[in-house]
Amino acid sequence: MEFLATFIDIVLHLDKHLQVLIQNYGVWIYAILFLIIFCETGLVVAPFLPGDSLLFVAGALAASGNMYVHTLFLVLVAASFLGDNTNYWIGRFLGPKVFSREGSLLLNPKHLERTQGFYDRHGGKTVVIARFVPIVRTFAPFVAGIGRMVYPRFMMFAFGGAVLWIGSLVYAGYFFGNIPWVKQNLSLVIIGIVVLSILPGIIEFTRRKLGRAR
């Protein structure tokens, strides 16, 4: 419970925690953010790491002069693209063997089923769409590797998705983060981003439950 409380505090007060990291590590903040985004997109055991809210807050801090926004954009696009490619090859080599425990919170085969359903509905563009859906974002490249999606095609979608995801949220934070109301209510904005990001999953879960009830 203590870990959960700490995690929630970090998510809801990302701006304060990032400012502390910037003060303590200076230019190394780019490497820290690179590592977080790389792990969130590249390791199937790390879907819990902050993604959308982290990008927006990082952009907002860049607007305050704490970071260079264009450098931030390039670093995080590289992190996201390399993370997706790492996850693809993990899926290609390890496949379903990793997801064999029904009761596991992270390595649960149901995550694969959910992501595979995304592919069934949206095809190759799932790699792009999944960028904006937590958990699915982490498992989509893994499933692409399991399904042996043609690699050049995967790379095209992965790069396009990285540019759209990172660009939209980092620059949104940069352009709107200095608005007085946003600065004063950044925790509410973070909550709003988290809710919007998980909303597709909630809708899908509700739709499945209603479908089974019928």
Protein Blocks (a to p, Z undefined) as FASTA:
>chain_A
ZZmmmmmmmmmmmmmmmmmmmmmnommmmmmmmmmmmmmmmpmklmmbcfklmmmmmmmm
mmnopacfklmmmmmmmmmmmmmmmmmmmmmmnmmmlmmcfklmklgcklmmmmmmmmmm
nmmmlmmmmmmmghjlmmmmmmmmmnopafklmmmmmmmmmmmmmmmmmmmmmmmmmgmk
lmmmmmmmmmmmmmmmmmmmmmmmmmmmmmmmZZ
